[in-house]
């Protein structure tokens, strides 16, 4: 039987970002298009950062998840609809915060990189924070220090 | 037209790959942990961006990205000489990062309007990533360019050393007119003019003195495969593992 678009998304909800295992690829916003024809499913994906080393792994995971349901997947990596941090769902942002990563501030207020100077601490919600480095342990994270709870934390970069 | 487009893509891809490799040489060697991470992250970005550009070339009929990256000799590379120069001390790496990434950010910004749609889409993406690179460069140039007599004189010395090579970024291609007429790219001269405005505006916020470009002789040749003695050893090292077993599955 043919799956609906919603059902395919439901399956893909189970595939997590390998670097942030609480966040599904759907909530991360990297699945940009799903087309279904009988048991053939075309999934279009786009990387968060062009140099993201997890892309091949994520593509494989998407294929595996769909094959487990008896589907024939084809995954295409494209920049047609480029990723931005605005594509992370509200559910995704909440998951990030719970995981200890500050979610990216909205693009709507992100007109200049000065926004990076402060971030909200995901632990104590303090705003007396300081950008230590725009580069962190993965391409999509920056390093911060919270003066309120005196802990280092990371923020998912706005892009 | 395809020749013109390929030439443009090759020089951009090669610039990103070679500077990405140089940046990666700071991994484990940075003057402080955050800088180690910064140069390593920028290396990862740039190598990834080069892969995306080589993939565009592959779709235009060129070899696959690994073959292009790992099997060409120095005289087949189109990168500017600036990016192949050894890292030297941190001050030189920082100045190069500032001069090159300012140009690269402007180049991708211009290419978001390219009539070649796949490149315009990619440029839209890369442009956002490069904002972090220029933020990093500008922050440190402003900080160290106003800090101590030693930091200022080191940066000034490196600026004077790097500038003739930086002008080589804008070495005109034989296809400038063609690219402009087709709306693919605005051309190297327009890019250099915008670059100079940005560079000047940052330098003005420091104690650094930007030499008058009229008296600086550009070092050209990289775009046509005439490189310094530093590129071939870099390529030998970069491709060493690949050449042990070119057919290996990773």
Interface residues (C-beta under 8 A of the other chain):
Chain A: X49 X50 X51 X52 X53 X79 X80 X82 X83 X84 X113 X116 X132 X133 X134 X135 X136 X137 X139 X143 X157 X159
Chain B: X34 X37 X38 X40 X41 X42 X44 X45 X46 X47 X48 X49 X51 X52 X118 X121 X122 X124 X125 X126 X128 X129 X131 X132 X135 X136
